[in-house]
Amino acid sequence: MLRQISHPDRIRLLFKLQAGDLTVNELADLLEVTPTRVSQHLGVLRAIGLVETEAQAQKRVYRLGQPELALWLIEGIDFIAHRLGRASLTDIEQAKRLWQMEAAETVI
């Protein structure tokens, strides 16, 4: 599972989905990547059960598939950071701090 989330875009997608349900286009805008790229990464995350999708009216929204995901990522973030290399460490440390603050407010 760590291999599937080790891509920086997938980590960023999971982080954005912590805020709530989002469409592919909303995620693409937030991450400043193409919707096609977002869809490909969401497909990987769906295949391992980390992301779910639901049809709402004429669009599909995506959400985290496991409520404990944020806490699990915090525990595994050092391994992920090592896999991504130094270039992504600043982004990961920032995400880690935000996840820890949100996790402290969330009861699982």
C-alpha positions as CSV (number, residue, x, y, z in Angstrom):
1,M,0.0,0.0,0.0
2,L,2.8,2.4,0.7
3,R,4.1,1.9,-2.8
4,Q,0.8,3.0,-4.2
5,I,0.7,6.2,-2.2
6,S,4.4,7.0,-2.6
7,H,3.8,9.2,-5.6
8,P,3.7,12.9,-4.6
9,D,0.5,13.6,-6.5
10,R,-1.3,10.8,-4.7
11,I,-0.2,12.1,-1.3
12,R,-1.4,15.5,-2.3
13,L,-4.8,14.1,-3.4
14,L,-5.3,12.3,-0.1
15,F,-4.4,15.4,1.7
16,K,-7.0,17.5,-0.3
17,L,-9.7,14.8,0.2
18,Q,-9.3,15.1,4.0
19,A,-11.3,18.4,3.6
20,G,-14.2,16.6,2.1
21,D,-15.8,15.4,-1.1
22,L,-14.3,16.8,-4.4
23,T,-14.7,16.2,-8.1
24,V,-11.8,15.4,-10.5
25,N,-11.9,19.0,-11.8
26,E,-11.8,20.5,-8.4
27,L,-8.9,18.3,-7.4
28,A,-7.1,19.2,-10.7
29,D,-7.5,22.9,-10.0
30,L,-6.3,22.5,-6.4
31,L,-3.2,20.5,-7.4
32,E,-2.6,22.4,-10.7
33,V,-2.4,19.3,-12.8
34,T,-4.6,17.9,-15.6
35,P,-7.9,16.2,-14.8
36,T,-6.6,13.1,-16.7
37,R,-3.6,12.9,-14.4
38,V,-5.9,13.2,-11.3
39,S,-8.2,10.5,-12.7
40,Q,-5.2,8.1,-13.2
41,H,-4.0,8.7,-9.6
42,L,-7.5,8.3,-8.2
43,G,-7.9,5.0,-10.0
44,V,-4.8,3.7,-8.2
45,L,-6.1,5.0,-4.9
46,R,-9.6,3.5,-5.5
47,A,-8.0,0.1,-6.4
48,I,-6.5,-0.2,-2.9
49,G,-9.5,1.2,-1.1
50,L,-8.1,4.5,0.0
51,V,-10.6,6.5,-2.1
52,E,-14.3,6.0,-2.8
53,T,-16.5,7.6,-5.5
54,E,-20.2,8.5,-5.6
55,A,-22.4,9.8,-8.3
56,Q,-24.1,13.1,-7.3
57,A,-26.4,14.5,-9.9
58,Q,-24.3,14.6,-13.1
59,K,-20.9,14.5,-11.5
60,R,-18.8,12.0,-9.5
61,V,-17.3,13.0,-6.2
62,Y,-14.4,11.4,-4.5
63,R,-13.8,11.0,-0.8
64,L,-11.4,9.1,1.5
65,G,-12.4,5.5,1.8
66,Q,-11.0,5.0,5.3
67,P,-11.6,7.4,8.2
68,E,-8.4,6.4,9.9
69,L,-6.3,7.3,6.8
70,A,-4.9,10.6,8.2
71,L,-3.5,8.9,11.3
72,W,-2.1,6.1,9.3
73,L,-0.3,8.5,7.0
74,I,1.2,10.4,9.8
75,E,2.8,7.2,11.2
76,G,4.1,6.2,7.7
77,I,5.2,9.7,6.5
78,D,8.8,9.2,7.4
79,F,9.0,6.1,5.1
80,I,7.2,8.0,2.3
81,A,9.5,11.0,2.7
82,H,12.5,8.7,2.3
83,R,11.1,7.2,-0.8
84,L,10.4,10.6,-2.4
85,G,13.7,12.1,-1.7
86,R,14.7,15.5,-0.3
87,A,12.9,17.6,-2.9
88,S,9.5,16.7,-1.4
89,L,10.5,16.8,2.3
90,T,9.3,20.4,2.8
91,D,5.9,19.6,1.4
92,I,5.6,16.4,3.4
93,E,6.6,18.1,6.6
94,Q,4.0,20.8,6.1
95,A,1.3,18.1,5.3
96,K,2.4,16.2,8.4
97,R,2.0,19.2,10.7
98,L,-1.5,19.9,9.2
99,W,-2.5,16.2,9.5
100,Q,-1.4,16.1,13.1
101,M,-3.4,19.2,14.0
102,E,-6.5,17.8,12.2
103,A,-6.0,14.4,13.7
104,A,-5.8,15.9,17.2
105,E,-9.3,17.3,16.6
106,T,-10.7,14.1,15.2
107,V,-11.9,11.2,17.3
108,I,-11.7,7.8,15.6
